Amino acid sequence: MVNVANTDDSSSTRRLLLYFGLMSLLVNVVNPGFLLDIPTSYMLKNILHASASRISLFRLLTGIPFYLGFAFGMVRDLWNPIGLRDRGYFRIFVPLMICVLAWMALSRTSYLGLLIGMLLTTAAFSFIFAAFQGLTALIGQEALMTGRLSALNNIFLFLPVGAAYFASGFMSERLSPRQIFLMVLALTTTLIMFGFWKPRSVFSHAYDNPHAKGTNFLGDVRRLLKHRAIYPVVLINLLWNFSPGSFTPMQFYLTNQLHAPDAIYADFLGLYNLVFLPPTLLYGFLCTKFPPRKLLLWSVIIGVPQFIPMALIHTGQQALVAAVLIGLMGGLANAACIDIAMRACPPGLQGTLMMMIAATFALSMRGGDVLGSWIYGLSPKYGFQYCVIAITVTYALILPVIPFIPKQLTATADGEPNPEEEALVLAEIGDAGGPA
């Protein structure tokens, strides 16, 4: 006899995965930090003849809205636009992002114009991303599937990001700046659907759950600062994404020192992002069998030496082989870091913490790029090898931080009830006095 309850749960899980899989795919594919990163860097390098340090500074400045992710996340947790919660952000900020991209497409290419346009584009996108991240973490907590949603999120991050990097090489060589911005504009219009699509499996009582309950601005800030889990989780994500040398220095190392074509750098980034997919899929299975603390520890140990092969390459083709090794060794840790971040979100502050994590990604990536460019410039011959050493040491620093994650947070595998953590959620909301 068929168990109706189990059938309904399985059907609801599939609908959840479909919704968040499609949302993750479309949101990540238009992320200006990925899709426009390489094309704008080559506009600066090849059209405006900017130096490596000026390009890395451009990348650092245009990431400012991402560094302020805390603010965008807090707005998401406190503001209910047009009474639609997360869907309201898609209705308001997708059209704004489209307008900025249209302006960039119709404007003359200049350093200042690219800088202002990218800042406005990333600001509009950050509101969209805050709604996406906050809703994903909230449903992950409520449905006891943070590990599976982390794996899903990473799959539909690496897939479009890998494709975007491959496309970036083609775009940089074949398309004009106007054509590039118009293409991104067309892709952005697909996000409008999430302002209107309201599946019951996602939104039925989603904002009534204790995990969704907040207070007011000052109360939420106090709760966030007192939430012990966020500190090691933010630091771990910061260190994991801090890889000095993997962007601008690698771009110049491949094209200037190894004399590889411009497209090799984009192909490298695209390939290693796509190779993240098999270990990420594996994490989606393992997270239902093992608690995330154990998965995080072993995945970081595997990932620490992942960039070492880059110190041994001599050609662009060898760089592509190294990209495969890097992706296979780093994929599990990517999913584990987001899994523990979702679990660590305080009640009603999912957008805030997840955007803090997104900020660590952007700040680590851009800050690491600036530091890596400085390290790269220390030696004309061995600068990039020094960068590889810096990346490896940074990853190793994660290991002593893991024991500081509260044990009850990572005590159960995906799908297993966690009564101790649920009691702490109820106690936190009770102590805060519930919503204002």
N, C-alpha and C positions, 0 to 999 in steps of 0.2 A: 504494500500500500504506500502511496506517495505521501511524504510528509509535507503538508501544505505550507507550514511555517518556513521550513528550510527552502522550499521552492521559491516562496516569496522573497526571502532574504537573498537568495542567489540572484533572482531577477533584479532586485533593487541594487545589489552590488554591481551587476553588469551595467545598469543604467547610469549609476554614479561614475563608473570608470569611463563609459562612453562620453558623458558630459564633460568631465574634467580632462579626459584625453584630448578631445577636440578643442576645448578652451586653451589648454596648455600649448597645443600645437600652434594655434593661430596667434595667441598672445606672444609666444616666443619667436615666431617667425618674423614678426614686425618689430621686434626689440631693436631700437636704433643703436644700442650698444654693440649689437652683433651685425645686423644686416648692413648698417651704414658705416661701420668702423673702418673696414679695409678700403671701401671706395673713397671715403673722405680722406683717409691717410694718403692714398695715391693721388687724389686731387691736389693735396698739399705738396706732395713730393714731386709729382711729374708736371703739374700745371703751374703751381705757384712756387716750385723749387725751394720748399722749406727744408730745414735741416732736421736731423734725427731728434735733437733736443726740443726743437720747436713743435714737431709733430707729437712727441710724448707730452709736452705741455698742453697742446690742444686737446689731446685725449684726456688729460687730467682735468682740465677745465670743463669740458663738455659732459663729464660725469658728475658734476656738482649736484644735479637733482637726485641722482642715485645715492650720493653720499648722504643726502638729507632724507633718506628713506624713512627714518624714524618719524619725521614730521608728516610725510604722506600717509604712513601707516596709522598714526594717531588720528589724523583727519578721517580716515576710513572708519576707525573704530568709534568715533564720536559723532560724525556728521551723516545724516540720512538724507541724501539728495533726492528731492521730489518724491519722498516717501517710498523709494524703491530699494533702499539699502545698496547692496553691491551692484545691482543692475542699473541703478541710477548713474553710477560712475561711467559705465559704458555708454549710456545715452548722452552724457554731457561731454566727456573728454575724447571720445573717438572722433566726433566731428571737429573738435578743436585741433587735434593732431593732423587731421586731413588738411585743414586750412593752412597750417604751418608748412606742411610738405608742398602744398601747391605754391605757396610764396617762394620757397626755396627753388622749386623747379623753374619758376619764371624770373628769378633774379640772376644777376651776373655773378659768376664764381669769384669769391674773394675770401681772404682769411677771416675778416670780421663778419661777413655774411654767413659763412659756414659756421662760425662760432655761435652767433646769435641763433641761427636756425636750429642747430643741434641742441642748444640749451632749451629752447622752447619745445622742441619735439620730445626731448627726454622728460621735461616737466609734465607735459600732457600724458605721456606714456606712463609716468610714475604713478599717477592717480589710477589709471587702468590696472597697472600691475599690483598696486596695493589692494584693490578689490579682488583681483584674482588670487593673490597669495593669502589674503585673510580668509576668504571663503573656503579655499582648499584646506587650510590648516584647521578651520572650525569643523568642517565636515569630517576631516580625518580623525580629529579627536572624538567627535560624537559617534562615528561609525566604527571606532577602533581599527582604523586602517591607515594610520600615518605612514607605515612602512610601504604599503602598496601604492598609496598616492604619491609618496616620495619617489618610488621607482617609476611610476607613470609620468610624474612631472619631469623627472630627469630624462626619460626616454623621449618625451615630446619636447624636451629642451635640446638634447644633443642631436636629434634627427633634423629639426629645422636649422639649428645653428651650424651643423656640419654641412647641410645643403647650402646654407647662406654663405659660408666661407668658400665653398666650391664656386658658387654663383658669383661671389665677389671678385674672384680672379677674372672670370669672363666679363663681368660688368666693368671692371676697371680698364680692361683692354679694349672692349668693343663698344661700350655705351658712353654717351655724353653725360655730364652731370644732370642735365634736364631729364634725360630718359631714365636715369637711375632714380631720381626723386619721384617721378611719375609712376614708376613701377612699384615703389614702396607705398605710395599713396593708394594705388589700386589694391594692394594686399591688405592695407589697413582697413579698408571699407568692410572686410569680412567680419570684423569684430563687432559691428553694429548689432548682429543677431543676438548677442548675449545681453543686450539691453531689453530684449523682449521675450527671450526663451526662458520659461520658468517651469522646469520639470518637477513634479511632486517628489520624486526620490531625492532631490537635492534640497528644495526649499520648504517642504512640509515640516513646519515647526522648527526649522533650523535655528531661528533667532530666539526661540523660547527655551532652548536648552541651557542648563547652568553654565556650560562652557562659553555661551555667548553673552553672559551677563557682565556688564561693566558698571561704573559709577558715574563720576564726572571727571573733568580734566585733571584737577589736582588729586582726586582720589585714585585715578588710574595711574598717574605718574608715581604716586607713593607706592601703589601695589607693584608696579613694574620694578622700582628700585629695590623693594624688599623681596622680590622673587629670586631666590638663591640660584635657581637653575639657569637663569639667562646668562650669567657671567661666564662659566666655562663653555657653554654652548656657543656664545658669540665669539669667544676667543678661538675656539677650535675652527669655526668657519672662517674666521679672519686669517688664521695661519694656513689653512688648507688652500685658500684662494690666493695667497700671497706668493707669487712666483716671479721674482725679479729676473727678467731676461727673456721671458717667453713671448713677448710681443715685439716692441720696436727693436730691441737688440737682435732678436732672432731674425726679424725681417731684414735688417741690414747685414747680419752675418751670412744669411743664405744668398742674398742678392749681390752684395758687394765683395765678400771674402770668398765665398764658394762659387760665385758667378752663375748662380742658378737664375732662371727667368723669374719675373715678378710673380707669375701664377703659382710657383712652387710654394711660396709662403702661405697663400690662401689654400692650396691643396693640402699642405701639412695640417693646418688648423681644421680644415674640413674632415680630413681622414681621421685624425685622432679623436675628434668629437663623435664621429660615427662609430668608431671602435669602442667607445664607452658603452654602446648599446648592449652587447652580450653580458658583461658583468652586471649591468644595471638590471637586466631581465633576471639574472641569477639572484640578485638581491630581493626582487619581488617575490621569489619563492622562499629564499632563506629566512626572510623576516617573519614568516608565519611559523617557522620551526625554532628559531633562536631569538633570544632577547637582543635588543639593539646594542647594549653595552659590549657584548662579546663580538658582534659583527663589526662595530666601530673599531675596536682594538685591532682585530686581525686585518681589516681592510686598510687601516692606516699603516700597519707594519708592511703590508704588501706594497703600498703606494709610496713609501718614503724614497726608494731608489729609482722611481720611474723615469726621471729625466737624465739619469747618468748616461744612457746610450747616446744622447745628443752631444756629449763631450767627445765622442769617438768618431763622429761622422766626417766625411771629406767631400761628399757630393750631395746635390739636391735629392737624388734618388735614395741615397742612404737615409736622408732625413725622413722620407716617407716611410721607410721601414721602421725607423725609430718611433714614428708617430703611432704605429700599430702597437708596439710594446707599451708606450706611455698610456694609450687608451685602455688596454687590457689590465694594466696594473692599477690604474686610478679610478676605474668605474665604480667599484664597490664603495669606496670611501665617499664619493660624491653623494650617493644615495643615502648612506649612513648619516652623513652630516645633516642632511635635510630632514631625515626621519627624527633625529633627536631634537631638531629645532621645532618641528611641529609639536612634538610631545611637550616641549618646554614652554609653550605659549601660555601665559596667564589667562584666566577667564576674561572674555571680552576684549582681549588685547592681541588677538591673532594677527591682525594687520600690522600692528606696531612692531611686534617681535619679528615677524617674517620680513618686513621691510628693513628692519635693522640687519637681518641676515643678508638681504639683497644689497644693503649698503656696504656690508663688509666685503661682499664680492666685488662691487664696483671700486671701492676704495682700495682694496688689496690689489686688484688688477691694475688700476691706474697708478697707485703709489708704488707698487712693485715695478711697474714699467719705468717710472722715473728713477727709482733706485737702480734698477737693472741697467738703464742707459748710462748712469754714472759709473757703475761697476764695469760695464762694457768698454767705457772710454779709458779705463785705467791702463789697459794694455792693448796695443794694436793687434798682437798675436794671440794672446790668451784671454782676452776680455770675456768672451762668451763662455769659456770653460770656468772662469770665476763665477759667472752667473749660475751655471749648473750647480756648483758647490753651494752657493747661497740658497738655491731652491731646495736642495736636499736637506740642508741643516734646518731650514724653516719647517719642513714637513716633520722632521724628527722631533721638534719641540712640541708637537701635539700630544705625544705619548704621555708625558708627565701631567698633562691637563685632564685627561680622561677620568682619573679617579675622583675628581672634584664634582662630577655630575651626580646629583642626588640619586641614590640607588633605586628608590621606589619609582622614579621616572622611567627607568630602563629595565624594570624587573620582569616584564611580560613580553611575550612575542605578539606580533600583530594578530588581532582578533580575539585575544585573551582578555577577559575582564581584569581590571586593576582596581580592586576595592580601596586600597590604601590611597592611590592617587585621586580617585573620585571623592573620597572623604576630604582630602586636602582642598579640592576645588570647591566643594560646598562650604567648607570652613572659611576659605578665603572670601567667598562672596558674602557669607554671613557676617564676618568681621568687618567687611567694607560697607555693610548696610544695604547691599543690593543696588539696583540701578537708581540713579538720581531721579 
